[in-house]
Amino acid sequence: MKKIGLIVACVAATLSMSAQKFGHIYSDSLLQIMPEYSDAQVQLKSLSDEFQKAIEQKEAELQTKYDDYVNNGQSLPDAIKQNRENEIQSLQQNLQQFAVSIQDELDKEQQNLMAPILEKARLAIEAVGKKNGFTYVFDASMGILLFENGENIMPLVKTELGL
């Protein structure tokens, strides 16, 4: 009797394992075909271009002061010379701090723009997974997928998103 129970348990476990359905998607490819992603990239490029112009203006100001110092600094009294050196060092430090704050702001803006896009993609993947009975959906773009034997759900997700 115990053998029959063990056999039934093994068969049940095998059937439940075979009933699992696996899917995969390349989420980076999905994001790139979403119109919202393109819009976000345009906005980020525009902001980046504005910041680049501001940096170039600060660099030009620094270069002008430096060139003036190199060309005319030798004939200046030591106190004025020291003052100009300090001014140039201060401009360099301000430029470096500005570049760091710009990068932080760009990163923050990218996160703000991408959060709703990522959420929309996640919800669509989740909806497809539920509708089609997937036990697991793997993101193959993360490089974690070692063996591709599940269903590619990209067409289903594209349909869910209306793409």
Secondary structure, 3 states (H helix, E strand, C coil): CHHHHHHHHHHHHHHHHHCCCEEEECHHHHHHHCHHHHHHHHHHHHHHHHHHHHHHHHHHHHHHHHHHHHHHHHHCCHHHHHHHHHHHHHHHHHHHHHHHHHHHHHHHHHHHHHHHHHHHHHHHHHHHHHHCCCCEEEEHHHCCCCCCCCEECHHHHHHHHCC
